[in-house]
Amino acid sequence: MREVAVVAFTQSEHSGEDQGLLETEILAPVIGAIKERTGLTRFGFTCSGSCDYLQGAPFAFVSALDTVGAWPPISESHVEMDGAWALYEAWVKLQIGEVDTALVYGFGKSTQNDIRAIFTQQHDPYYLAPLGVDHVSLAAMQARAYMERSGAKEDDLRAVAARSRAAGRGNPFALDLPDPADGAGYDVAPLREHDVAPLTDGAAAIVLAAGDKARELCERPAWITGFDHRVEPHSPGARDLTRSESTRIAGEKAGAAGVDVAELHAQFSHEELILREALGLGDGVTVNPSGGALAANPLMAAGLIRIGEAAARIHDGTAARTLGHASSGPCLQQNLVCVMSGEK
């Protein structure tokens, strides 16, 4: 396997309100910043992650290439997923050995759409989607089942939300959210408003590089030592919602044991508890020091940001071994784990 590392990461300032910007306008400053940071204007491979449903147009991701610069022609690909899965594709491309650098980005604009209605389209089209069950209602069912199985209480969920929001206040890219209040109303019981990640517009970009090129571009590269993703049955009724078996397997394959910091893509407070259990993260592991998705949740970029934030801890020398996690689909259906390490 080739040595491949995250050498640069940047993201947009996230807003919980529609700023009147197009997806390309949100993305353009991010791409400009990552090029300036690396000194590169062209990359061996480019891969993006987004969702056409958010923009309401087919092949909407093509317009984003204007921000990258597609002439002279570039080698480019796209996944209709969070940018974390685009990162996986780019990592595989680098493993083939044809290129030494890759630009990966994810972007989404969600504040102007009825996201709960849109997300019903990812469900089974014959039985579940016609019922109009939104992803928050399914998450609430999962939270209730988990609480009954584990004995967790609503106070445990509120503690996760409070810690995430407190950490987010130290992150200039997160929203400034108040501490969860005891009397906060329910969104869908048992999930209260603070237990649900705030939808935001935003974008993020990561540059991967292999071998000596990574050492040339970054003083302390975040070397990817393990990378894996797994998927569970499409129907929520066909799996144990109180556990995340796909995360457990991906974590084992990626070598998640012994990390200092874990950035988990938990879009609901109970999901962090499920993911902690699946990955075997003890009290000695710092979880979501950036605030996580509960502090800012730009669709199609939040998972990529988790990997970027984990890599940033290695770049600045505050951690030696980190984990970035991304999820997609209802009730933690698909999970990706990326483990990174500083150079010994």
MIROMI-579942 format. One record per residue (C-alpha): residue number from 1; residue in three letters; x, y, z. Coordinates in steps of 0.5 Angstrom, whole numbers. Layout:
N
+-----+--------+-------+-------+-------+
! num ! residu !    c1 !    c2 !    c3 !
+-----+--------+-------+-------+-------+
! NUM !    Ala !     X !     Y !     Z !
...
+-----+--------+-------+-------+-------+
END
This chain:
344
+-----+--------+-------+-------+-------+
! num ! residu !    c1 !    c2 !    c3 !
+-----+--------+-------+-------+-------+
!   1 !    Met !     0 !     0 !     0 !
!   2 !    Arg !     2 !     7 !    -2 !
!   3 !    Glu !     3 !    12 !     4 !
!   4 !    Val !    -2 !    17 !     3 !
!   5 !    Ala !    -4 !    23 !     8 !
!   6 !    Val !    -8 !    29 !     9 !
!   7 !    Val !    -4 !    35 !     8 !
!   8 !    Ala !    -9 !    40 !     8 !
!   9 !    Phe !   -16 !    42 !    10 !
!  10 !    Thr !   -21 !    48 !    10 !
!  11 !    Gln !   -28 !    49 !    10 !
!  12 !    Ser !   -33 !    55 !    10 !
!  13 !    Glu !   -36 !    59 !    15 !
!  14 !    His !   -43 !    55 !    16 !
!  15 !    Ser !   -49 !    59 !    17 !
!  16 !    Gly !   -56 !    56 !    19 !
!  17 !    Glu !   -60 !    62 !    15 !
!  18 !    Asp !   -60 !    62 !     8 !
!  19 !    Gln !   -55 !    67 !     6 !
!  20 !    Gly !   -57 !    68 !    -1 !
!  21 !    Leu !   -51 !    64 !    -4 !
!  22 !    Leu !   -51 !    59 !    -9 !
!  23 !    Glu !   -47 !    52 !    -8 !
!  24 !    Thr !   -42 !    55 !   -13 !
!  25 !    Glu !   -41 !    61 !    -9 !
!  26 !    Ile !   -40 !    58 !    -2 !
!  27 !    Leu !   -35 !    53 !    -5 !
!  28 !    Ala !   -31 !    58 !    -9 !
!  29 !    Pro !   -27 !    61 !    -3 !
!  30 !    Val !   -26 !    54 !     0 !
!  31 !    Ile !   -23 !    52 !    -6 !
!  32 !    Gly !   -19 !    58 !    -7 !
!  33 !    Ala !   -16 !    57 !     0 !
!  34 !    Ile !   -14 !    50 !    -1 !
!  35 !    Lys !   -10 !    52 !    -7 !
!  36 !    Glu !    -7 !    58 !    -3 !
!  37 !    Arg !    -5 !    53 !     3 !
!  38 !    Thr !    -2 !    48 !    -2 !
!  39 !    Gly !     1 !    52 !    -7 !
!  40 !    Leu !    -2 !    48 !   -12 !
!  41 !    Thr !    -7 !    50 !   -18 !
!  42 !    Arg !    -8 !    43 !   -21 !
!  43 !    Phe !    -8 !    36 !   -18 !
!  44 !    Gly !    -7 !    29 !   -21 !
!  45 !    Phe !   -15 !    27 !   -19 !
!  46 !    Thr !   -21 !    31 !   -17 !
!  47 !    Cys !   -27 !    28 !   -13 !
!  48 !    Ser !   -33 !    31 !   -10 !
!  49 !    Gly !   -39 !    29 !    -6 !
!  50 !    Ser !   -46 !    33 !    -6 !
!  51 !    Cys !   -53 !    31 !    -7 !
!  52 !    Asp !   -57 !    34 !   -13 !
!  53 !    Tyr !   -64 !    34 !   -10 !
!  54 !    Leu !   -61 !    39 !    -5 !
!  55 !    Gln !   -61 !    44 !   -11 !
!  56 !    Gly !   -66 !    41 !   -15 !
!  57 !    Ala !   -63 !    40 !   -22 !
!  58 !    Pro !   -60 !    34 !   -25 !
!  59 !    Phe !   -52 !    34 !   -25 !
!  60 !    Ala !   -52 !    40 !   -21 !
!  61 !    Phe !   -45 !    38 !   -19 !
!  62 !    Val !   -42 !    40 !   -26 !
!  63 !    Ser !   -43 !    47 !   -24 !
!  64 !    Ala !   -38 !    47 !   -18 !
!  65 !    Leu !   -33 !    45 !   -23 !
!  66 !    Asp !   -32 !    52 !   -25 !
!  67 !    Thr !   -29 !    53 !   -18 !
!  68 !    Val !   -24 !    48 !   -19 !
!  69 !    Gly !   -22 !    50 !   -26 !
!  70 !    Ala !   -23 !    44 !   -31 !
!  71 !    Trp !   -19 !    47 !   -37 !
!  72 !    Pro !   -14 !    44 !   -39 !
!  73 !    Pro !   -18 !    38 !   -38 !
!  74 !    Ile !   -18 !    35 !   -31 !
!  75 !    Ser !   -19 !    27 !   -28 !
!  76 !    Glu !   -25 !    28 !   -24 !
!  77 !    Ser !   -30 !    24 !   -21 !
!  78 !    His !   -36 !    25 !   -17 !
!  79 !    Val !   -40 !    21 !   -11 !
!  80 !    Glu !   -48 !    23 !   -10 !
!  81 !    Met !   -46 !    22 !    -2 !
!  82 !    Asp !   -42 !    26 !     3 !
!  83 !    Gly !   -35 !    28 !     1 !
!  84 !    Ala !   -32 !    23 !     6 !
!  85 !    Trp !   -34 !    18 !     1 !
!  86 !    Ala !   -31 !    22 !    -5 !
!  87 !    Leu !   -24 !    22 !     0 !
!  88 !    Tyr !   -25 !    14 !     0 !
!  89 !    Glu !   -25 !    14 !    -8 !
!  90 !    Ala !   -19 !    19 !    -8 !
!  91 !    Trp !   -15 !    15 !    -3 !
!  92 !    Val !   -16 !     9 !    -8 !
!  93 !    Lys !   -14 !    13 !   -14 !
!  94 !    Leu !    -8 !    15 !   -10 !
!  95 !    Gln !    -6 !     7 !    -9 !
!  96 !    Ile !    -7 !     5 !   -16 !
!  97 !    Gly !     0 !    10 !   -17 !
!  98 !    Glu !    -2 !    14 !   -23 !
!  99 !    Val !    -3 !    20 !   -19 !
! 100 !    Asp !     1 !    23 !   -13 !
! 101 !    Thr !    -4 !    29 !   -11 !
! 102 !    Ala !   -12 !    29 !   -10 !
! 103 !    Leu !   -17 !    35 !    -9 !
! 104 !    Val !   -23 !    33 !    -5 !
! 105 !    Tyr !   -29 !    37 !    -3 !
! 106 !    Gly !   -36 !    36 !    -1 !
! 107 !    Phe !   -42 !    42 !    -1 !
! 108 !    Gly !   -49 !    43 !     0 !
! 109 !    Lys !   -54 !    48 !     1 !
! 110 !    Ser !   -60 !    46 !     5 !
! 111 !    Thr !   -63 !    52 !     9 !
! 112 !    Gln !   -68 !    54 !     3 !
! 113 !    Asn !   -71 !    47 !     2 !
! 114 !    Asp !   -75 !    42 !     6 !
! 115 !    Ile !   -70 !    37 !     8 !
! 116 !    Arg !   -74 !    32 !    12 !
! 117 !    Ala !   -79 !    32 !     6 !
! 118 !    Ile !   -73 !    31 !     1 !
! 119 !    Phe !   -70 !    25 !     5 !
! 120 !    Thr !   -76 !    21 !     5 !
! 121 !    Gln !   -73 !    19 !    -2 !
! 122 !    Gln !   -67 !    15 !     1 !
! 123 !    His !   -72 !    10 !     4 !
! 124 !    Asp !   -75 !     4 !     1 !
! 125 !    Pro !   -79 !     7 !    -5 !
! 126 !    Tyr !   -85 !     1 !    -4 !
! 127 !    Tyr !   -86 !     1 !     3 !
! 128 !    Leu !   -83 !     6 !     7 !
! 129 !    Ala !   -82 !    13 !     3 !
! 130 !    Pro !   -90 !    13 !     1 !
! 131 !    Leu !   -91 !    14 !     9 !
! 132 !    Gly !   -87 !    20 !     9 !
! 133 !    Val !   -83 !    18 !    15 !
! 134 !    Asp !   -78 !    23 !    16 !
! 135 !    His !   -70 !    22 !    18 !
! 136 !    Val !   -72 !    25 !    25 !
! 137 !    Ser !   -77 !    21 !    26 !
! 138 !    Leu !   -73 !    15 !    25 !
! 139 !    Ala !   -68 !    17 !    29 !
! 140 !    Ala !   -73 !    18 !    35 !
! 141 !    Met !   -75 !    11 !    34 !
! 142 !    Gln !   -67 !     9 !    34 !
! 143 !    Ala !   -66 !    13 !    40 !
! 144 !    Arg !   -72 !    10 !    44 !
! 145 !    Ala !   -70 !     3 !    43 !
! 146 !    Tyr !   -63 !     5 !    45 !
! 147 !    Met !   -65 !     8 !    51 !
! 148 !    Glu !   -69 !     2 !    53 !
! 149 !    Arg !   -63 !    -3 !    51 !
! 150 !    Ser !   -58 !     1 !    55 !
! 151 !    Gly !   -61 !     5 !    60 !
! 152 !    Ala !   -59 !    12 !    58 !
! 153 !    Lys !   -63 !    17 !    60 !
! 154 !    Glu !   -65 !    24 !    57 !
! 155 !    Asp !   -60 !    27 !    61 !
! 156 !    Asp !   -55 !    23 !    58 !
! 157 !    Leu !   -57 !    26 !    51 !
! 158 !    Arg !   -57 !    33 !    54 !
! 159 !    Ala !   -50 !    32 !    56 !
! 160 !    Val !   -48 !    30 !    49 !
! 161 !    Ala !   -51 !    36 !    46 !
! 162 !    Ala !   -48 !    41 !    52 !
! 163 !    Arg !   -41 !    38 !    51 !
! 164 !    Ser !   -42 !    39 !    43 !
! 165 !    Arg !   -44 !    46 !    43 !
! 166 !    Ala !   -39 !    48 !    49 !
! 167 !    Ala !   -34 !    46 !    44 !
! 168 !    Gly !   -37 !    49 !    38 !
! 169 !    Arg !   -36 !    56 !    41 !
! 170 !    Gly !   -29 !    55 !    41 !
! 171 !    Asn !   -29 !    53 !    33 !
! 172 !    Pro !   -30 !    59 !    29 !
! 173 !    Phe !   -33 !    55 !    23 !
! 174 !    Ala !   -39 !    52 !    28 !
! 175 !    Leu !   -45 !    56 !    30 !
! 176 !    Asp !   -46 !    60 !    37 !
! 177 !    Leu !   -51 !    56 !    40 !
! 178 !    Pro !   -54 !    57 !    47 !
! 179 !    Asp !   -53 !    51 !    52 !
! 180 !    Pro !   -59 !    46 !    52 !
! 181 !    Ala !   -64 !    48 !    57 !
! 182 !    Asp !   -68 !    43 !    61 !
! 183 !    Gly !   -74 !    46 !    59 !
! 184 !    Ala !   -73 !    45 !    51 !
! 185 !    Gly !   -79 !    42 !    47 !
! 186 !    Tyr !   -79 !    36 !    44 !
! 187 !    Asp !   -77 !    36 !    36 !
! 188 !    Val !   -80 !    28 !    36 !
! 189 !    Ala !   -80 !    25 !    43 !
! 190 !    Pro !   -75 !    23 !    46 !
! 191 !    Leu !   -71 !    28 !    42 !
! 192 !    Arg !   -71 !    35 !    44 !
! 193 !    Glu !   -69 !    41 !    39 !
! 194 !    His !   -62 !    41 !    42 !
! 195 !    Asp !   -61 !    33 !    40 !
! 196 !    Val !   -62 !    35 !    33 !
! 197 !    Ala !   -56 !    37 !    29 !
! 198 !    Pro !   -58 !    44 !    26 !
! 199 !    Leu !   -58 !    44 !    18 !
! 200 !    Thr !   -53 !    49 !    15 !
! 201 !    Asp !   -50 !    51 !     8 !
! 202 !    Gly !   -43 !    50 !     7 !
! 203 !    Ala !   -37 !    46 !     4 !
! 204 !    Ala !   -30 !    43 !     6 !
! 205 !    Ala !   -24 !    41 !     2 !
! 206 !    Ile !   -18 !    36 !     3 !
! 207 !    Val !   -12 !    35 !    -1 !
! 208 !    Leu !    -9 !    28 !    -1 !
! 209 !    Ala !    -2 !    27 !    -3 !
! 210 !    Ala !     3 !    21 !    -3 !
! 211 !    Gly !    10 !    19 !     0 !
! 212 !    Asp !    15 !    25 !    -1 !
! 213 !    Lys !    10 !    29 !    -4 !
! 214 !    Ala !     6 !    29 !     2 !
! 215 !    Arg !    12 !    31 !     6 !
! 216 !    Glu !    14 !    37 !     1 !
! 217 !    Leu !     7 !    40 !     2 !
! 218 !    Cys !     6 !    39 !     9 !
! 219 !    Glu !    11 !    39 !    15 !
! 220 !    Arg !     7 !    34 !    19 !
! 221 !    Pro !     2 !    30 !    15 !
! 222 !    Ala !    -4 !    26 !    17 !
! 223 !    Trp !    -2 !    19 !    14 !
! 224 !    Ile !    -8 !    15 !    13 !
! 225 !    Thr !    -6 !     8 !    16 !
! 226 !    Gly !   -13 !     5 !    16 !
! 227 !    Phe !   -19 !     6 !    11 !
! 228 !    Asp !   -26 !     2 !    11 !
! 229 !    His !   -33 !     3 !    10 !
! 230 !    Arg !   -39 !    -1 !    11 !
! 231 !    Val !   -47 !    -1 !    10 !
! 232 !    Glu !   -53 !    -4 !    13 !
! 233 !    Pro !   -59 !    -7 !    11 !
! 234 !    His !   -63 !    -1 !     7 !
! 235 !    Ser !   -70 !    -3 !    11 !
! 236 !    Pro !   -69 !     0 !    19 !
! 237 !    Gly !   -73 !    -6 !    21 !
! 238 !    Ala !   -68 !   -11 !    18 !
! 239 !    Arg !   -63 !    -9 !    23 !
! 240 !    Asp !   -61 !    -8 !    31 !
! 241 !    Leu !   -62 !     0 !    31 !
! 242 !    Thr !   -59 !     0 !    38 !
! 243 !    Arg !   -52 !    -2 !    35 !
! 244 !    Ser !   -48 !     0 !    29 !
! 245 !    Glu !   -45 !    -6 !    27 !
! 246 !    Ser !   -43 !    -3 !    20 !
! 247 !    Thr !   -39 !     2 !    25 !
! 248 !    Arg !   -36 !    -4 !    29 !
! 249 !    Ile !   -33 !    -7 !    23 !
! 250 !    Ala !   -31 !    -1 !    19 !
! 251 !    Gly !   -27 !     1 !    26 !
! 252 !    Glu !   -24 !    -6 !    26 !
! 253 !    Lys !   -22 !    -6 !    19 !
! 254 !    Ala !   -19 !     1 !    20 !
! 255 !    Gly !   -15 !     0 !    26 !
! 256 !    Ala !   -19 !     4 !    31 !
! 257 !    Ala !   -16 !     2 !    37 !
! 258 !    Gly !   -11 !     7 !    41 !
! 259 !    Val !   -13 !    13 !    38 !
! 260 !    Asp !   -13 !    20 !    42 !
! 261 !    Val !   -18 !    24 !    38 !
! 262 !    Ala !   -25 !    22 !    35 !
! 263 !    Glu !   -29 !    26 !    30 !
! 264 !    Leu !   -36 !    23 !    30 !
! 265 !    His !   -41 !    25 !    25 !
! 266 !    Ala !   -47 !    24 !    30 !
! 267 !    Gln !   -53 !    28 !    27 !
! 268 !    Phe !   -57 !    26 !    33 !
! 269 !    Ser !   -54 !    26 !    41 !
! 270 !    His !   -56 !    19 !    42 !
! 271 !    Glu !   -52 !    17 !    35 !
! 272 !    Glu !   -45 !    19 !    39 !
! 273 !    Leu !   -47 !    14 !    45 !
! 274 !    Ile !   -48 !     8 !    39 !
! 275 !    Leu !   -42 !    10 !    36 !
! 276 !    Arg !   -37 !    11 !    42 !
! 277 !    Glu !   -40 !     4 !    44 !
! 278 !    Ala !   -39 !     1 !    37 !
! 279 !    Leu !   -32 !     4 !    36 !
! 280 !    Gly !   -30 !     2 !    43 !
! 281 !    Leu !   -28 !     9 !    45 !
! 282 !    Gly !   -26 !    10 !    52 !
! 283 !    Asp !   -26 !    16 !    57 !
! 284 !    Gly !   -19 !    17 !    55 !
! 285 !    Val !   -21 !    19 !    48 !
! 286 !    Thr !   -23 !    26 !    46 !
! 287 !    Val !   -29 !    26 !    42 !
! 288 !    Asn !   -31 !    32 !    37 !
! 289 !    Pro !   -27 !    37 !    40 !
! 290 !    Ser !   -29 !    41 !    34 !
! 291 !    Gly !   -36 !    41 !    37 !
! 292 !    Gly !   -38 !    36 !    31 !
! 293 !    Ala !   -45 !    36 !    27 !
! 294 !    Leu !   -49 !    38 !    33 !
! 295 !    Ala !   -45 !    45 !    33 !
! 296 !    Ala !   -46 !    45 !    25 !
! 297 !    Asn !   -48 !    40 !    20 !
! 298 !    Pro !   -47 !    42 !    13 !
! 299 !    Leu !   -50 !    37 !     9 !
! 300 !    Met !   -46 !    33 !     4 !
! 301 !    Ala !   -40 !    36 !     8 !
! 302 !    Ala !   -40 !    34 !    15 !
! 303 !    Gly !   -37 !    28 !    14 !
! 304 !    Leu !   -31 !    30 !    10 !
! 305 !    Ile !   -30 !    36 !    16 !
! 306 !    Arg !   -30 !    30 !    21 !
! 307 !    Ile !   -24 !    27 !    18 !
! 308 !    Gly !   -21 !    34 !    16 !
! 309 !    Glu !   -22 !    36 !    24 !
! 310 !    Ala !   -19 !    30 !    26 !
! 311 !    Ala !   -13 !    31 !    21 !
! 312 !    Ala !   -12 !    38 !    23 !
! 313 !    Arg !   -10 !    35 !    30 !
! 314 !    Ile !    -4 !    32 !    27 !
! 315 !    His !    -2 !    38 !    23 !
! 316 !    Asp !    -2 !    42 !    29 !
! 317 !    Gly !     1 !    37 !    34 !
! 318 !    Thr !    -4 !    36 !    39 !
! 319 !    Ala !    -5 !    29 !    37 !
! 320 !    Ala !    -1 !    23 !    35 !
! 321 !    Arg !    -7 !    18 !    32 !
! 322 !    Thr !   -14 !    20 !    30 !
! 323 !    Leu !   -20 !    18 !    28 !
! 324 !    Gly !   -25 !    21 !    23 !
! 325 !    His !   -32 !    18 !    22 !
! 326 !    Ala !   -38 !    19 !    17 !
! 327 !    Ser !   -45 !    17 !    16 !
! 328 !    Ser !   -50 !    17 !    11 !
! 329 !    Gly !   -57 !    14 !    11 !
! 330 !    Pro !   -63 !    13 !    16 !
! 331 !    Cys !   -61 !    11 !    23 !
! 332 !    Leu !   -53 !    10 !    21 !
! 333 !    Gln !   -54 !     6 !    15 !
! 334 !    Gln !   -48 !     7 !    12 !
! 335 !    Asn !   -41 !     8 !    16 !
! 336 !    Leu !   -34 !    10 !    14 !
! 337 !    Val !   -28 !    10 !    19 !
! 338 !    Cys !   -21 !    14 !    17 !
! 339 !    Val !   -15 !    13 !    22 !
! 340 !    Met !    -9 !    17 !    21 !
! 341 !    Ser !    -3 !    18 !    25 !
! 342 !    Gly !     3 !    23 !    25 !
! 343 !    Glu !    10 !    21 !    22 !
! 344 !    Lys !    14 !    17 !    28 !
+-----+--------+-------+-------+-------+
END
